[in-house]
Amino acid sequence: MRLTEHPILNFQERRGKKVTIYFEGQPIEAYEGETIVMALHAAGIRVLAHTFQKDRPRGLFCAIGKCASCLMTVNGIPNVRTCITLVEDGMQITKQKAKPKLPTTAKPPKWKDPEKIDADIVIIGGGPAGLMAAIYASDAGAKVALLDENPMLGGQLVKQTHKFFGKREQFAGVRGVKIADILEEEVKKRENIKVFLETSAIALLQEDDTKLVVGVRKNKELVEFRGKAVIVATGAMERMIPFENNDLPGIYGAGAIQTLMNTYGVKPGDRVLIIGAGNVGLILAYQLIQAGVEVKAIVEALPKIGGYFVHAAKVRRLGVPILTRHTILRAEGKEKVERAIVAQIDENWKPIPGTEKVFEVDVIALAVGLRPSIELLHQVGCQIKYAPELGGHVVIRDKRLETTIKGIFVAGDSAGIEEATTAMLEGKIAGIAAALSAGIASPEWLKEIEKAQKELDEFRSGPFGRKVLKGLEKVVVE
């Protein structure tokens, strides 16, 4: 199930040294630099666990460490997020079939003397917003600590093979994977940026004028980050929709499928049904075809396609039908997806009897939207407001992206669901604004904020930006 040929990506160059891991005692081929679940998928293993109450099979869903679907026991330690944990030679992996218990022989981590990192600005999240925030905060004179729980920088950019829209300064015409490389190189050039990968932020606290971020590195080491300001750029989580058997292995968030095939070169399956005809669903369709996967159809509940015409036209030219006013009724299969049943819906969103269609597929991709990851912001006490136009609950902030707690900023999808281009522009604004808030940047940097704000306004001025602007009216304060 590993990809050996791709029109854009070269996975042979990316893969590290071959190692062996053991799943339920059986040897599995893996490569250094890939996560456990990617190696298991490459070996055809889809069922990662069973629920201990009803013995329901569980499989990968988000692939970014934000859900519980990939929890497994690794080297005797239960509840390991295998989607963001890198393989190691000789590693022992087992399914969790009952309520997991920590073995009595396991040695607890040494929490008493955590490593302490002092910085001017602490940035949580190494995606497009976090990377741009780090670059501009650094250029404004700040010492930056950048942490991300994934094993690589880039966030959603590392799985995007399509070329971006916008202006040249916003990487128009450049593929997302290349933008990730460019931003990572820029970060590496700056000596006052220190990067911490495989480090999960588990707490954001306020200590007088100092901000404290508590992180756990590689599930073993406690790290304390202190700064004058914090930028939360934690991205978003995949949404789920209700339908029968929506928990079967083989039902993935769209981002998980992109991670499988575009980041690690693993085919998610052979035949895919996509739910959702927004930009993500449309782009996912031709990315799947690039990887040699058959796309049976795209199902959209709305009466019209939600994404850009250029993406929809490309998908249709490739022969993929787009079924508007349709919804999925159920998935079928014993231990994993074997088929999907969809039906047409009426004006009241009710399935119309007799319109059912059966698709023989082994993958159902949910491209039904995202919700901002605001858990840390909520924890520290930032004011929250519901804005459905931005994806759900978001924090109240000013035009410089400072929240209701002085010195805490937000950027990217954690501020509201938009595009990677707007995430990068918000990252630039938040990075400079945080440096100004910390008393480090000179007033001349205000011109750069104004420039980025103008570019944001231009990018949002089209028809797709109207909904976002309506949401921003609810949460942006003077």
Sequence and secondary structure as in RCSB ss.txt:
>XXXX:A:sequence
MRLTEHPILNFQERRGKKVTIYFEGQPIEAYEGETIVMALHAAGIRVLAHTFQKDRPRGLFCAIGKCASCLMTVN
GIPNVRTCITLVEDGMQITKQKAKPKLPTTAKPPKWKDPEKIDADIVIIGGGPAGLMAAIYASDAGAKVALLDEN
PMLGGQLVKQTHKFFGKREQFAGVRGVKIADILEEEVKKRENIKVFLETSAIALLQEDDTKLVVGVRKNKELVEF
RGKAVIVATGAMERMIPFENNDLPGIYGAGAIQTLMNTYGVKPGDRVLIIGAGNVGLILAYQLIQAGVEVKAIVE
ALPKIGGYFVHAAKVRRLGVPILTRHTILRAEGKEKVERAIVAQIDENWKPIPGTEKVFEVDVIALAVGLRPSIE
LLHQVGCQIKYAPELGGHVVIRDKRLETTIKGIFVAGDSAGIEEATTAMLEGKIAGIAAALSAGIASPEWLKEIE
KAQKELDEFRSGPFGRKVLKGLEKVVVE
>XXXX:A:secstr
 B    SS  HHHH   EEEEEETTEEEEEETTSBHHHHHHHTT    EE TTT  EE    SSS SSTTEEEET
TEEEEETTTSB  TT EEE B SS    TT      SS EEEE SEEEE  SHHHHHHHHHHHHTT  EEEE SS
SSS GGGGG  SBB S GGGTBT BHHHHHHHHHHHHHH TTEEEE SEEEEEEEEETTEEEEEEEETTTEEEEE
EESEEEE   EEE     BTTTSTTEEEHHHHHIIIIIS B   SEEEEE  SHHHHHHHHHHHHTT EEEEEEE
SSSS  S HHHHHHHHHTT  EEETEEEEEEE SSS  EEEEEEB TTS B TT  EEE  SEEEE S EEE  H
HHHHHT  EEEEGGGTEEEE B TT BBSSTTEEE GGGG S  HHHHHHHHHHHHHHHHHHTT S GGGHHHHH
HHHHHHHHHTTSGGGHHHHHHHHHHB  
